[in-house]
Amino acid sequence: MAVANANLSTLVTALQRTDLVSALEGNGPFTVLVPTNAAFNTFFIANGFSGVDQVPVELLKQILLNHVLGATIRSSDFAGFQSGYAKTLANGISTGTKISLYFDANQGITFNGVSEVTSGGANLILTNVKT
């Protein structure tokens, strides 16, 4: 599905570069919060990278895993929770811990106060709305 969407071409390249495609095709459940090309470009500019190939592979992998939840959560579920934390598959600083995303669904759905859902349903597409 992402391959067919030109607005997700950077995501496809990043998933291939980090070899996460096969992992996400494995046993789930997973909820993937999909960053658009615009979100990636905001990240590149803010961090001094010229593109996806400039980001160290391990850093890129953790960034991508920070967009993957190890559960099935639909946009309506976030709305029902209103606000809180969702654990991602990205590694935290301490061994064995995972990073959590803060979500607020009181007026739309935002994550960590900087990303918003721009397309609902089973496929959540996020864009960075401020740097």
N, CA, C and O atoms as a GROMACS GRO file, in nm:
protein
  524
    1MET      N    1   0.082  -0.119   0.000
    1MET     CA    2   0.000   0.000   0.000
    1MET      C    3   0.087   0.126   0.000
    1MET      O    4   0.059   0.220  -0.074
    2ALA      N    5   0.194   0.128   0.082
    2ALA     CA    6   0.280   0.246   0.086
    2ALA      C    7   0.353   0.267  -0.045
    2ALA      O    8   0.375   0.381  -0.087
    3VAL      N    9   0.391   0.159  -0.112
    3VAL     CA   10   0.462   0.168  -0.239
    3VAL      C   11   0.376   0.240  -0.343
    3VAL      O   12   0.429   0.312  -0.428
    4ALA      N   13   0.246   0.221  -0.338
    4ALA     CA   14   0.154   0.281  -0.436
    4ALA      C   15   0.124   0.428  -0.406
    4ALA      O   16   0.062   0.495  -0.488
    5ASN      N   17   0.168   0.479  -0.292
    5ASN     CA   18   0.138   0.617  -0.253
    5ASN      C   19   0.265   0.701  -0.265
    5ASN      O   20   0.358   0.685  -0.186
    6ALA      N   21   0.269   0.791  -0.362
    6ALA     CA   22   0.388   0.874  -0.386
    6ALA      C   23   0.424   0.959  -0.265
    6ALA      O   24   0.540   0.994  -0.248
    7ASN      N   25   0.327   0.993  -0.180
    7ASN     CA   26   0.351   1.074  -0.061
    7ASN      C   27   0.421   0.995   0.050
    7ASN      O   28   0.456   1.051   0.154
    8LEU      N   29   0.441   0.865   0.027
    8LEU     CA   30   0.508   0.779   0.127
    8LEU      C   31   0.637   0.719   0.072
    8LEU      O   32   0.688   0.621   0.128
    9SER      N   33   0.690   0.775  -0.035
    9SER     CA   34   0.810   0.718  -0.097
    9SER      C   35   0.932   0.720  -0.005
    9SER      O   36   1.013   0.627  -0.009
   10THR      N   37   0.946   0.823   0.077
   10THR     CA   38   1.059   0.827   0.171
   10THR      C   39   1.045   0.718   0.275
   10THR      O   40   1.144   0.656   0.314
   11LEU      N   41   0.925   0.694   0.321
   11LEU     CA   42   0.901   0.585   0.416
   11LEU      C   43   0.941   0.451   0.356
   11LEU      O   44   1.006   0.370   0.421
   12VAL      N   45   0.902   0.427   0.233
   12VAL     CA   46   0.935   0.301   0.166
   12VAL      C   47   1.086   0.284   0.158
   12VAL      O   48   1.139   0.177   0.188
   13THR      N   49   1.155   0.389   0.117
   13THR     CA   50   1.302   0.384   0.110
   13THR      C   51   1.362   0.358   0.247
   13THR      O   52   1.455   0.278   0.259
   14ALA      N   53   1.312   0.425   0.350
   14ALA     CA   54   1.363   0.408   0.486
   14ALA      C   55   1.340   0.266   0.537
   14ALA      O   56   1.428   0.208   0.600
   15LEU      N   57   1.222   0.211   0.511
   15LEU     CA   58   1.193   0.074   0.555
   15LEU      C   59   1.284  -0.027   0.485
   15LEU      O   60   1.330  -0.123   0.547
   16GLN      N   61   1.309  -0.004   0.358
   16GLN     CA   62   1.399  -0.094   0.284
   16GLN      C   63   1.542  -0.080   0.333
   16GLN      O   64   1.612  -0.180   0.349
   17ARG      N   65   1.585   0.041   0.358
   17ARG     CA   66   1.723   0.067   0.403
   17ARG      C   67   1.750   0.006   0.540
   17ARG      O   68   1.862  -0.038   0.567
   18THR      N   69   1.651   0.002   0.626
   18THR     CA   70   1.668  -0.051   0.762
   18THR      C   71   1.627  -0.197   0.773
   18THR      O   72   1.636  -0.256   0.881
   19ASP      N   73   1.582  -0.256   0.664
   19ASP     CA   74   1.538  -0.395   0.660
   19ASP      C   75   1.422  -0.421   0.757
   19ASP      O   76   1.415  -0.528   0.819
   20LEU      N   77   1.333  -0.325   0.770
   20LEU     CA   78   1.216  -0.341   0.857
   20LEU      C   79   1.094  -0.392   0.784
   20LEU      O   80   0.993  -0.424   0.848
   21VAL      N   81   1.100  -0.401   0.654
   21VAL     CA   82   0.984  -0.448   0.577
   21VAL      C   83   0.944  -0.588   0.623
   21VAL      O   84   0.827  -0.612   0.652
   22SER      N   85   1.039  -0.679   0.630
   22SER     CA   86   1.007  -0.816   0.669
   22SER      C   87   0.960  -0.824   0.814
   22SER      O   88   0.873  -0.905   0.847
   23ALA      N   89   1.016  -0.740   0.901
   23ALA     CA   90   0.973  -0.741   1.041
   23ALA      C   91   0.827  -0.699   1.054
   23ALA      O   92   0.753  -0.757   1.134
   24LEU      N   93   0.786  -0.601   0.976
   24LEU     CA   94   0.648  -0.553   0.984
   24LEU      C   95   0.551  -0.647   0.913
   24LEU      O   96   0.430  -0.638   0.933
   25GLU      N   97   0.604  -0.736   0.831
   25GLU     CA   98   0.519  -0.838   0.769
   25GLU      C   99   0.505  -0.959   0.860
   25GLU      O  100   0.427  -1.050   0.831
   26GLY      N  101   0.579  -0.960   0.971
   26GLY     CA  102   0.577  -1.073   1.064
   26GLY      C  103   0.455  -1.073   1.153
   26GLY      O  104   0.358  -1.001   1.130
   27ASN      N  105   0.463  -1.156   1.257
   27ASN     CA  106   0.352  -1.167   1.352
   27ASN      C  107   0.332  -1.035   1.425
   27ASN      O  108   0.427  -0.979   1.480
   28GLY      N  109   0.213  -0.987   1.425
   28GLY     CA  110   0.178  -0.862   1.493
   28GLY      C  111   0.110  -0.894   1.623
   28GLY      O  112   0.143  -0.992   1.688
   29PRO      N  113   0.019  -0.814   1.660
   29PRO     CA  114  -0.037  -0.703   1.581
   29PRO      C  115   0.053  -0.580   1.586
   29PRO      O  116   0.131  -0.562   1.680
   30PHE      N  117   0.042  -0.497   1.484
   30PHE     CA  118   0.113  -0.370   1.479
   30PHE      C  119   0.016  -0.261   1.437
   30PHE      O  120  -0.076  -0.283   1.358
   31THR      N  121   0.037  -0.144   1.491
   31THR     CA  122  -0.025  -0.023   1.440
   31THR      C  123   0.090   0.065   1.396
   31THR      O  124   0.176   0.099   1.477
   32VAL      N  125   0.092   0.104   1.270
   32VAL     CA  126   0.200   0.187   1.218
   32VAL      C  127   0.146   0.328   1.196
   32VAL      O  128   0.049   0.349   1.122
   33LEU      N  129   0.209   0.422   1.261
   33LEU     CA  130   0.177   0.564   1.244
   33LEU      C  131   0.268   0.613   1.133
   33LEU      O  132   0.388   0.632   1.154
   34VAL      N  133   0.213   0.634   1.017
   34VAL     CA  134   0.291   0.650   0.894
   34VAL      C  135   0.331   0.795   0.870
   34VAL      O  136   0.245   0.880   0.847
   35PRO      N  137   0.462   0.825   0.877
   35PRO     CA  138   0.508   0.961   0.844
   35PRO      C  139   0.512   0.983   0.694
   35PRO      O  140   0.560   0.898   0.619
   36THR      N  141   0.463   1.096   0.651
   36THR     CA  142   0.462   1.132   0.510
   36THR      C  143   0.600   1.186   0.468
   36THR      O  144   0.687   1.207   0.551
   37ASN      N  145   0.616   1.207   0.338
   37ASN     CA  146   0.740   1.267   0.288
   37ASN      C  147   0.763   1.404   0.353
   37ASN      O  148   0.877   1.438   0.386
   38ALA      N  149   0.657   1.481   0.372
   38ALA     CA  150   0.670   1.614   0.435
   38ALA      C  151   0.723   1.602   0.578
   38ALA      O  152   0.805   1.682   0.620
   39ALA      N  153   0.676   1.502   0.651
   39ALA     CA  154   0.725   1.482   0.788
   39ALA      C  155   0.872   1.444   0.787
   39ALA      O  156   0.950   1.495   0.868
   40PHE      N  157   0.911   1.356   0.697
   40PHE     CA  158   1.053   1.320   0.685
   40PHE      C  159   1.136   1.443   0.650
   40PHE      O  160   1.243   1.464   0.709
   41ASN      N  161   1.089   1.524   0.555
   41ASN     CA  162   1.164   1.643   0.515
   41ASN      C  163   1.183   1.740   0.631
   41ASN      O  164   1.289   1.800   0.645
   42THR      N  165   1.081   1.756   0.714
   42THR     CA  166   1.092   1.840   0.832
   42THR      C  167   1.200   1.786   0.925
   42THR      O  168   1.280   1.862   0.979
   43PHE      N  169   1.201   1.654   0.945
   43PHE     CA  170   1.304   1.590   1.028
   43PHE      C  171   1.443   1.611   0.968
   43PHE      O  172   1.536   1.645   1.041
   44PHE      N  173   1.458   1.591   0.838
   44PHE     CA  174   1.589   1.608   0.773
   44PHE      C  175   1.642   1.748   0.794
   44PHE      O  176   1.757   1.766   0.834
   45ILE      N  177   1.559   1.848   0.766
   45ILE     CA  178   1.600   1.988   0.779
   45ILE      C  179   1.638   2.020   0.923
   45ILE      O  180   1.741   2.083   0.948
   46ALA      N  181   1.555   1.977   1.018
   46ALA     CA  182   1.579   2.007   1.160
   46ALA      C  183   1.706   1.942   1.213
   46ALA      O  184   1.763   1.988   1.312
   47ASN      N  185   1.749   1.833   1.148
   47ASN     CA  186   1.864   1.759   1.200
   47ASN      C  187   1.986   1.760   1.107
   47ASN      O  188   2.081   1.685   1.129
   48GLY      N  189   1.983   1.844   1.005
   48GLY     CA  190   2.099   1.863   0.920
   48GLY      C  191   2.127   1.750   0.823
   48GLY      O  192   2.242   1.732   0.780
   49PHE      N  193   2.026   1.672   0.788
   49PHE     CA  194   2.043   1.565   0.690
   49PHE      C  195   1.989   1.612   0.555
   49PHE      O  196   1.890   1.685   0.550
   50SER      N  197   2.054   1.568   0.447
   50SER     CA  198   2.006   1.605   0.314
   50SER      C  199   1.903   1.507   0.261
   50SER      O  200   1.838   1.534   0.160
   51GLY      N  201   1.887   1.393   0.326
   51GLY     CA  202   1.790   1.293   0.283
   51GLY      C  203   1.803   1.166   0.363
   51GLY      O  204   1.885   1.158   0.454
   52VAL      N  205   1.721   1.068   0.329
   52VAL     CA  206   1.714   0.944   0.405
   52VAL      C  207   1.847   0.868   0.405
   52VAL      O  208   1.879   0.800   0.502
   53ASP      N  209   1.924   0.879   0.297
   53ASP     CA  210   2.052   0.808   0.289
   53ASP      C  211   2.159   0.867   0.379
   53ASP      O  212   2.262   0.803   0.403
   54GLN      N  213   2.136   0.987   0.430
   54GLN     CA  214   2.233   1.052   0.519
   54GLN      C  215   2.212   1.015   0.666
   54GLN      O  216   2.301   1.037   0.749
   55VAL      N  217   2.098   0.961   0.699
   55VAL     CA  218   2.066   0.926   0.838
   55VAL      C  219   2.131   0.791   0.870
   55VAL      O  220   2.111   0.694   0.796
   56PRO      N  221   2.209   0.782   0.978
   56PRO     CA  222   2.268   0.654   1.014
   56PRO      C  223   2.160   0.546   1.026
   56PRO      O  224   2.052   0.572   1.080
   57VAL      N  225   2.188   0.426   0.976
   57VAL     CA  226   2.089   0.320   0.968
   57VAL      C  227   2.026   0.288   1.104
   57VAL      O  228   1.904   0.275   1.113
   58GLU      N  229   2.106   0.277   1.209
   58GLU     CA  230   2.050   0.242   1.339
   58GLU      C  231   1.959   0.352   1.392
   58GLU      O  232   1.855   0.323   1.452
   59LEU      N  233   1.996   0.478   1.370
   59LEU     CA  234   1.910   0.590   1.410
   59LEU      C  235   1.781   0.587   1.331
   59LEU      O  236   1.673   0.603   1.388
   60LEU      N  237   1.790   0.567   1.201
   60LEU     CA  238   1.672   0.560   1.116
   60LEU      C  239   1.580   0.446   1.160
   60LEU      O  240   1.458   0.462   1.162
   61LYS      N  241   1.638   0.334   1.194
   61LYS     CA  242   1.559   0.219   1.239
   61LYS      C  243   1.481   0.253   1.366
   61LYS      O  244   1.363   0.220   1.376
   62GLN      N  245   1.545   0.318   1.462
   62GLN     CA  246   1.477   0.354   1.586
   62GLN      C  247   1.370   0.460   1.562
   62GLN      O  248   1.265   0.457   1.627
   63ILE      N  249   1.395   0.552   1.470
   63ILE     CA  250   1.294   0.653   1.436
   63ILE      C  251   1.170   0.584   1.378
   63ILE      O  252   1.057   0.616   1.415
   64LEU      N  253   1.193   0.490   1.289
   64LEU     CA  254   1.080   0.417   1.230
   64LEU      C  255   1.007   0.335   1.336
   64LEU      O  256   0.884   0.334   1.339
   65LEU      N  257   1.082   0.266   1.421
   65LEU     CA  258   1.018   0.185   1.526
   65LEU      C  259   0.942   0.271   1.626
   65LEU      O  260   0.851   0.223   1.694
   66ASN      N  261   0.980   0.398   1.636
   66ASN     CA  262   0.906   0.490   1.723
   66ASN      C  263   0.769   0.523   1.666
   66ASN      O  264   0.687   0.586   1.732
   67HIS      N  265   0.744   0.479   1.544
   67HIS     CA  266   0.614   0.498   1.479
   67HIS      C  267   0.534   0.368   1.474
   67HIS      O  268   0.431   0.361   1.407
   68VAL      N  269   0.582   0.264   1.544
   68VAL     CA  270   0.514   0.135   1.542
   68VAL      C  271   0.472   0.098   1.684
   68VAL      O  272   0.554   0.097   1.776
   69LEU      N  273   0.344   0.070   1.700
   69LEU     CA  274   0.289   0.026   1.828
   69LEU      C  275   0.267  -0.125   1.820
   69LEU      O  276   0.224  -0.176   1.716
   70GLY      N  277   0.297  -0.196   1.926
   70GLY     CA  278   0.284  -0.341   1.927
   70GLY      C  279   0.144  -0.386   1.965
   70GLY      O  280   0.128  -0.477   2.045
   71ALA      N  281   0.044  -0.323   1.909
   71ALA     CA  282  -0.096  -0.356   1.936
   71ALA      C  283  -0.180  -0.300   1.822
   71ALA      O  284  -0.134  -0.216   1.745
   72THR      N  285  -0.301  -0.347   1.810
   72THR     CA  286  -0.393  -0.291   1.713
   72THR      C  287  -0.471  -0.179   1.780
   72THR      O  288  -0.550  -0.203   1.871
   73ILE      N  289  -0.446  -0.058   1.736
   73ILE     CA  290  -0.515   0.059   1.791
   73ILE      C  291  -0.567   0.140   1.674
   73ILE      O  292  -0.490   0.186   1.589
   74ARG      N  293  -0.697   0.158   1.669
   74ARG     CA  294  -0.759   0.235   1.562
   74ARG      C  295  -0.775   0.381   1.608
   74ARG      O  296  -0.768   0.410   1.727
   75SER      N  297  -0.796   0.470   1.514
   75SER     CA  298  -0.810   0.611   1.550
   75SER      C  299  -0.925   0.630   1.647
   75SER      O  300  -0.917   0.716   1.735
   76SER      N  301  -1.032   0.553   1.633
   76SER     CA  302  -1.145   0.564   1.726
   76SER      C  303  -1.105   0.521   1.867
   76SER      O  304  -1.160   0.571   1.965
   77ASP      N  305  -1.010   0.427   1.878
   77ASP     CA  306  -0.960   0.386   2.010
   77ASP      C  307  -0.889   0.502   2.079
   77ASP      O  308  -0.910   0.526   2.198
   78PHE      N  309  -0.804   0.574   2.003
   78PHE     CA  310  -0.735   0.690   2.061
   78PHE      C  311  -0.837   0.792   2.110
   78PHE      O  312  -0.821   0.847   2.218
   79ALA      N  313  -0.941   0.816   2.031
   79ALA     CA  314  -1.044   0.912   2.070
   79ALA      C  315  -1.110   0.870   2.200
   79ALA      O  316  -1.140   0.954   2.285
   80GLY      N  317  -1.133   0.741   2.216
   80GLY     CA  318  -1.195   0.690   2.338
   80GLY      C  319  -1.105   0.706   2.460
   80GLY      O  320  -1.154   0.727   2.571
   81PHE      N  321  -0.974   0.696   2.440
   81PHE     CA  322  -0.878   0.710   2.550
   81PHE      C  323  -0.859   0.857   2.589
   81PHE      O  324  -0.822   0.887   2.702
   82GLN      N  325  -0.884   0.948   2.498
   82GLN     CA  326  -0.868   1.093   2.509
   82GLN      C  327  -0.723   1.138   2.513
   82GLN      O  328  -0.682   1.216   2.427
   83SER      N  329  -0.643   1.091   2.609
   83SER     CA  330  -0.501   1.125   2.611
   83SER      C  331  -0.428   1.021   2.696
   83SER      O  332  -0.488   0.952   2.779
   84GLY      N  333  -0.299   1.011   2.672
   84GLY     CA  334  -0.218   0.916   2.747
   84GLY      C  335  -0.093   0.880   2.670
   84GLY      O  336  -0.048   0.955   2.584
   85TYR      N  337  -0.036   0.765   2.703
   85TYR     CA  338   0.088   0.720   2.641
   85TYR      C  339   0.067   0.586   2.573
   85TYR      O  340  -0.004   0.499   2.624
   86ALA      N  341   0.130   0.570   2.457
   86ALA     CA  342   0.127   0.444   2.383
   86ALA      C  343   0.272   0.399   2.365
   86ALA      O  344   0.354   0.475   2.315
   87LYS      N  345   0.302   0.276   2.404
   87LYS     CA  346   0.438   0.223   2.394
   87LYS      C  347   0.469   0.186   2.250
   87LYS      O  348   0.389   0.120   2.184
   88THR      N  349   0.587   0.229   2.202
   88THR     CA  350   0.632   0.198   2.067
   88THR      C  351   0.730   0.080   2.071
   88THR      O  352   0.759   0.027   2.178
   89LEU      N  353   0.779   0.041   1.955
   89LEU     CA  354   0.879  -0.066   1.947
   89LEU      C  355   1.021  -0.012   1.947
   89LEU      O  356   1.116  -0.090   1.938
   90ALA      N  357   1.039   0.121   1.958
   90ALA     CA  358   1.172   0.182   1.962
   90ALA      C  359   1.236   0.160   2.098
   90ALA      O  360   1.168   0.160   2.201
   91ASN      N  361   1.367   0.140   2.097
   91ASN     CA  362   1.440   0.119   2.222
   91ASN      C  363   1.459   0.249   2.299
   91ASN      O  364   1.490   0.353   2.241
   92GLY      N  365   1.439   0.239   2.430
   92GLY     CA  366   1.466   0.352   2.518
   92GLY      C  367   1.612   0.353   2.559
   92GLY      O  368   1.691   0.272   2.512
   93ILE      N  369   1.647   0.445   2.646
   93ILE     CA  370   1.786   0.457   2.693
   93ILE      C  371   1.826   0.337   2.777
   93ILE      O  372   1.937   0.286   2.762
   94SER      N  373   1.737   0.292   2.864
   94SER     CA  374   1.767   0.179   2.951
   94SER      C  375   1.743   0.048   2.876
   94SER      O  376   1.650   0.038   2.796
   95THR      N  377   1.825  -0.050   2.902
   95THR     CA  378   1.811  -0.180   2.839
   95THR      C  379   1.674  -0.240   2.870
   95THR      O  380   1.632  -0.243   2.986
   96GLY      N  381   1.606  -0.286   2.767
   96GLY     CA  382   1.477  -0.351   2.784
   96GLY      C  383   1.358  -0.258   2.793
   96GLY      O  384   1.245  -0.305   2.807
   97THR      N  385   1.380  -0.127   2.784
   97THR     CA  386   1.267  -0.034   2.788
   97THR      C  387   1.234   0.013   2.647
   97THR      O  388   1.320   0.015   2.559
   98LYS      N  389   1.112   0.050   2.628
   98LYS     CA  390   1.066   0.101   2.499
   98LYS      C  391   1.019   0.246   2.516
   98LYS      O  392   0.975   0.285   2.624
   99ILE      N  393   1.030   0.323   2.411
   99ILE     CA  394   0.987   0.462   2.411
   99ILE      C  395   0.835   0.469   2.398
   99ILE      O  396   0.775   0.389   2.326
  100SER      N  397   0.775   0.562   2.467
  100SER     CA  398   0.631   0.584   2.457
  100SER      C  399   0.603   0.716   2.386
  100SER      O  400   0.680   0.812   2.398
  101LEU      N  401   0.493   0.720   2.314
  101LEU     CA  402   0.444   0.842   2.251
  101LEU      C  403   0.329   0.896   2.335
  101LEU      O  404   0.245   0.820   2.382
  102TYR      N  405   0.327   1.027   2.353
  102TYR     CA  406   0.212   1.089   2.418
  102TYR      C  407   0.109   1.121   2.310
  102TYR      O  408   0.143   1.177   2.206
  103PHE      N  409  -0.015   1.085   2.335
  103PHE     CA  410  -0.121   1.118   2.239
  103PHE      C  411  -0.229   1.201   2.308
  103PHE      O  412  -0.256   1.184   2.427
  104ASP      N  413  -0.288   1.289   2.232
  104ASP     CA  414  -0.399   1.371   2.279
  104ASP      C  415  -0.508   1.365   2.172
  104ASP      O  416  -0.487   1.409   2.059
  105ALA      N  417  -0.621   1.311   2.207
  105ALA     CA  418  -0.731   1.295   2.112
  105ALA      C  419  -0.851   1.379   2.151
  105ALA      O  420  -0.964   1.347   2.113
  106ASN      N  421  -0.830   1.486   2.226
  106ASN     CA  422  -0.940   1.570   2.268
  106ASN      C  423  -0.992   1.658   2.154
  106ASN      O  424  -1.112   1.689   2.150
  107GLN      N  425  -0.906   1.699   2.063
  107GLN     CA  426  -0.947   1.778   1.945
  107GLN      C  427  -0.868   1.727   1.826
  107GLN      O  428  -0.766   1.786   1.789
  108GLY      N  429  -0.913   1.619   1.768
  108GLY     CA  430  -0.834   1.550   1.666
  108GLY      C  431  -0.735   1.460   1.740
  108GLY      O  432  -0.748   1.441   1.860
  109ILE      N  433  -0.638   1.405   1.670
  109ILE     CA  434  -0.538   1.321   1.734
  109ILE      C  435  -0.401   1.378   1.704
  109ILE      O  436  -0.363   1.393   1.588
  110THR      N  437  -0.326   1.410   1.810
  110THR     CA  438  -0.188   1.455   1.795
  110THR      C  439  -0.097   1.364   1.877
  110THR      O  440  -0.139   1.306   1.977
  111PHE      N  441   0.027   1.354   1.832
  111PHE     CA  442   0.127   1.274   1.901
  111PHE      C  443   0.244   1.362   1.940
  111PHE      O  444   0.296   1.438   1.858
  112ASN      N  445   0.285   1.353   2.066
  112ASN     CA  446   0.396   1.431   2.121
  112ASN      C  447   0.382   1.580   2.093
  112ASN      O  448   0.481   1.653   2.091
  113GLY      N  449   0.259   1.626   2.073
  113GLY     CA  450   0.232   1.767   2.053
  113GLY      C  451   0.281   1.824   1.921
  113GLY      O  452   0.271   1.945   1.899
  114VAL      N  453   0.334   1.740   1.830
  114VAL     CA  454   0.390   1.793   1.705
  114VAL      C  455   0.340   1.725   1.580
  114VAL      O  456   0.362   1.776   1.470
  115SER      N  457   0.273   1.613   1.591
  115SER     CA  458   0.226   1.542   1.473
  115SER      C  459   0.076   1.521   1.484
  115SER      O  460   0.023   1.494   1.592
  116GLU      N  461   0.010   1.534   1.372
  116GLU     CA  462  -0.134   1.515   1.372
  116GLU      C  463  -0.174   1.409   1.272
  116GLU      O  464  -0.106   1.386   1.172
  117VAL      N  465  -0.285   1.345   1.298
  117VAL     CA  466  -0.339   1.247   1.206
  117VAL      C  467  -0.407   1.322   1.092
  117VAL      O  468  -0.493   1.407   1.116
  118THR      N  469  -0.367   1.291   0.971
  118THR     CA  470  -0.427   1.358   0.856
  118THR      C  471  -0.516   1.264   0.775
  118THR      O  472  -0.584   1.307   0.682
  119SER      N  473  -0.516   1.137   0.812
  119SER     CA  474  -0.603   1.040   0.746
  119SER      C  475  -0.635   0.932   0.847
  119SER      O  476  -0.543   0.870   0.902
  120GLY      N  477  -0.763   0.907   0.873
  120GLY     CA  478  -0.800   0.814   0.979
  120GLY      C  479  -0.818   0.672   0.930
  120GLY      O  480  -0.772   0.635   0.823
  121GLY      N  481  -0.886   0.593   1.011
  121GLY     CA  482  -0.912   0.454   0.979
  121GLY      C  483  -0.797   0.364   1.021
  121GLY      O  484  -0.724   0.396   1.115
  122ALA      N  485  -0.782   0.254   0.952
  122ALA     CA  486  -0.677   0.158   0.986
  122ALA      C  487  -0.539   0.210   0.950
  122ALA      O  488  -0.439   0.158   1.000
  123ASN      N  489  -0.531   0.309   0.863
  123ASN     CA  490  -0.403   0.361   0.818
  123ASN      C  491  -0.388   0.506   0.861
  123ASN      O  492  -0.438   0.597   0.794
  124LEU      N  493  -0.319   0.527   0.970
  124LEU     CA  494  -0.301   0.662   1.023
  124LEU      C  495  -0.182   0.725   0.954
  124LEU      O  496  -0.072   0.668   0.956
  125ILE      N  497  -0.202   0.841   0.894
  125ILE     CA  498  -0.092   0.912   0.828
  125ILE      C  499  -0.063   1.037   0.908
  125ILE      O  500  -0.152   1.120   0.930
  126LEU      N  501   0.062   1.052   0.952
  126LEU     CA  502   0.101   1.165   1.034
  126LEU      C  503   0.184   1.262   0.952
  126LEU      O  504   0.258   1.222   0.863
  127THR      N  505   0.169   1.390   0.984
  127THR     CA  506   0.258   1.490   0.929
  127THR      C  507   0.308   1.575   1.045
  127THR      O  508   0.235   1.599   1.141
  128ASN      N  509   0.430   1.619   1.035
  128ASN     CA  510   0.485   1.705   1.138
  128ASN      C  511   0.426   1.843   1.116
  128ASN      O  512   0.438   1.900   1.008
  129VAL      N  513   0.362   1.898   1.218
  129VAL     CA  514   0.294   2.026   1.201
  129VAL      C  515   0.373   2.142   1.260
  129VAL      O  516   0.337   2.258   1.238
  130LYS      N  517   0.479   2.114   1.334
  130LYS     CA  518   0.568   2.221   1.381
  130LYS      C  519   0.703   2.158   1.410
  130LYS      O  520   0.712   2.039   1.441
  131THR      N  521   0.807   2.237   1.402
  131THR     CA  522   0.941   2.185   1.424
  131THR      C  523   0.983   2.202   1.567
  131THR      O  524   1.094   2.164   1.604
   0.00000   0.00000   0.00000
